[in-house]
Amino acid sequence: MITLLLLAAAAGGPSFDCAKASHPLEKTICASPKLSKLDADVAALYRERLSVLFDKGNFRGQQRDWQALMRRSCAKTCDAKKVEEDYEGQLTNLQGFETEDFEANYKTADIAYLHVEHRNAREFLFSLRRSSVDDDSKNYCMLPKNDGDSLVATITGPTSARWTSGADTVDFTFKYDKSGALTELVLTGSPATKRFCPGGNYRIDDRFISANNWVAPNQ
């Protein structure tokens, strides 16, 4: 699919068959080489980001919302300039989808934040911080130890990833529902990782849910 979309972009055509265009939005795109290329570019970048992001459900949702609003605003007639602006806005928006955030808080006195930055389909950077619910500056766990640094984890399977350095190991387990949406991200650290939580009262192990609030740019 990605290959086909990239070929469509290279040829200057949109990501759909203009011979089957029926909606005013589709007809407007097909009538403009510039809009056709923008459509192909957005589709290709969307597929590229979808292939690496973990929170695919929310990501698909913002894309669907963007498409629905585009079609609604062109229900009868389309302003080609406005369509161009909307597509350029979504293209810029998609270019920013390189990071994801997750959090864990089960009504306890602490909350954990997991930040992920995707490098490619095989590796991602991550950092974890566990702090007080009442005082965000009070850290109980920091991985890595220095704020602002990141570690590199490697994808090991369809639902797993791992970071390891000597005796330190963190395993990532991704749990999905039947629709393919991420429901939970489970972190499990080796005994040695307790050193990242001074005091011994906390661990890096936890179950995380998405903290991403991705909104279509035309909303």
N, C-alpha and C positions, 0 to 999 in steps of 0.2 A: 504493500500500500504506500509506504513512504517513497519507494522508488518511483511509483506511478505519479505521485504528487509532485516529486521533484522534476520528473520529465514534463509534466504539465506546465510547471513554472518555467522550465527552460524553453518550452515552445510558446510561451506567452499566453496560453489558454487558462481558463479557470479550473477549479478542482472538480467540476461537474460537467455533464454533457449538455452543451448548449442546445443540441437538437431536441432535448426533452425539457427545456426551460419553459415554465408556465407562470411562475410568480413574477410580478412586476420587478422585484428585486433581481431575480435571476436574469430577466431580459435586459435590465439596465446594465448589469455586469457584463453580459455577453456582447453588448453593443459598444463596449469600451475596452480597447486593448490594455489601458492602464489599470482599470478596475479588474479585468480578467487576471492580470499578473498579480495584483494585490491579493485577490482571492486565493490564488495558488500559493502565494508566499505565506499567507496566514494559515492555510491548511497544512502546509509542510512544516511550519514551525510548531504548530499545535501538536502534530503527530510526534515531532522530535521531543518536545517537552513531556508529552504523555508517556513516552517510552522510558523516561528516567525518574519521573516524580513518583513518590510513594503514595501520596494522598490523591489518587486518581479520581475518586468520586467527586470531591469538591472542585477539582480542576475541570472535570467534564461539566459540572454544574455551571461554572462561570461562563464557559464557552457556549453552552446551550442557552443561557440567559441572554448573552450577547446576540446570538443568532435570532432568537425569538423577538427581541426588541427591534433588530434590524428589519425583520420581515413585517412586524407590526407597523413600523413607521413608513413602510412602503406598501401598505395593503392595497392601495389603489394606484398611486403614481409615486415615482421616485425622483428625488433631487440627486443627480449624479455627483455633485460636489459634496453634498452631505454624506453620501455613501462612501466617497473617497476618504473623507475626514474620519468616519467611523472605522473604516478598515485600517487606516494608518494608526489610529488610536489603539486598536486591538493588536496590531503588529508590535507596537512599542510595549504594550502591556505584556504580551507573551514573552518578549525578550527578557523581562524581569523575573521570569519563573525559573530561577536557579536555586532558590532557598526555600526551606520549609521549616515550620516550627511546631513543636509538640509539647504538651504539658501533662503532668501527673499530679493530681490532688484528690485524695479520697477523704476529704473532711478531716484532715490531720493538721498539725501545727506547721507543717512544711509543705513546700511545693517545688517540683522539679521541672526545669525547662531544658528541652533538647532542641538544639539548633542544627540544621542540616544544610549543607551547601553541595550541590551536585557538581562533580568534575566531569564525569562521563558515565557511560552505561555500566561501568564496572567499579567505580570508586566514588566515594563522597566524603567530604569533610564533616566533622561533627564536634560539638562541644556540649557539655552537660553542666548544669548548675542547680544545686538544691539549696533553697534558702528559706527563711522564715516567712510565713504568710503575713505576719504583722510588720516585719522589717525586711524589705527586699535587699538591703545592703548586708544583712547577716547571713553569710554563706556557711552551709553545713558540708557541702561537697562541691568540689570543682574538678572537672576533668576536661581538658588538662588543667594543671595547677595554676597556670597564668591566665588571667582574664584576657580575652582577645585572641588567644591561640586556638588552633584547631588540630584535630587528629584525623588521619586518613583511614577509613574503613573500606573493606573490599566486599563486594557482593559475592556470596558463595553458593547461592541457589535462588530459585524463584521466590522463596519466602524467608531468606536468611542472608545475613552479612556478618562480618567479624572484623574487629580490630585487635591486634596483638602486638605486644612489645615486651619481650622477655617473659616474666611471669604474669604480666598484666594482659588480660584478655576480656573483651566485651563482645558478647554475642547479641545480635539483633534478630528478632523473630517478628515477621510481619503477618498479621492475621487479617483475612479478608472475608467479606460476606459473599453470598451467592452471586451478587451483581458485580463483584470484583472491587468493591469499595473497601478501603482500609478501615478496619474497626478498632485495631489495637496494635501498638508497636511495643514489644516486650524487650527490655534490656536485662541481660544477666551478666554480671561481672565475676571474674575469678576471685578467689580469696585475697589475692595480692592487691586488688583494686580498693580494698578497704582503706588503704593509705591516702586515697583521695578524699576521704571523709574523716578528718581529724576528730578525735573524741570518741569514736567507736559507737556512737548512738545511731548512725545512719549508714545506708549503703547506696550505691548507685543503682542497684537493681530496682526496677519499677515497671509499671505498665502505663504507657503513654497514649494519649488520644490527640487528634489534630487540633491545633490552635490557629489554623489558617483561616483567614476571613477574606477569601478571594471574591471580588466583586467585578462584574463586567464594567469596562470603562464608559459605556453608554448608559449606565443606570443613574 
